[in-house]
Amino acid sequence: MLTQVIEVFYDHVEDRYSLREVAINKDNIEYVRPNRRIALMESALPAGLTTAQGFTDVHFRSGHHMTIVGSGEKISTKQLLRG
């Protein structure tokens, strides 16, 4: 199932953070956790983006990872098992 998110990535050419919309497959997510590194570098954030919006690191089964804008609730894969 594909979900649209906003990725925060470091643009080495521009020497700053940038944003892009990406589609991720929730079935390939291994885990998510809050990202506090970007919050400490508010001066490098794109215009209009503040640390109050929060950031989440998404780690995939392939070993790749990305940082997205928001708390990650949109991509939460946690399900309760009922016995």
Secondary structure, 3 states (H helix, E strand, C coil): CEEEEEEEEEECCCCEEEEEEEEEEHHHEEEEEECCCHHHHHHHCCCCCCHHHCEEEEEECCCCEEEEECCCHHHCCCCCCCC
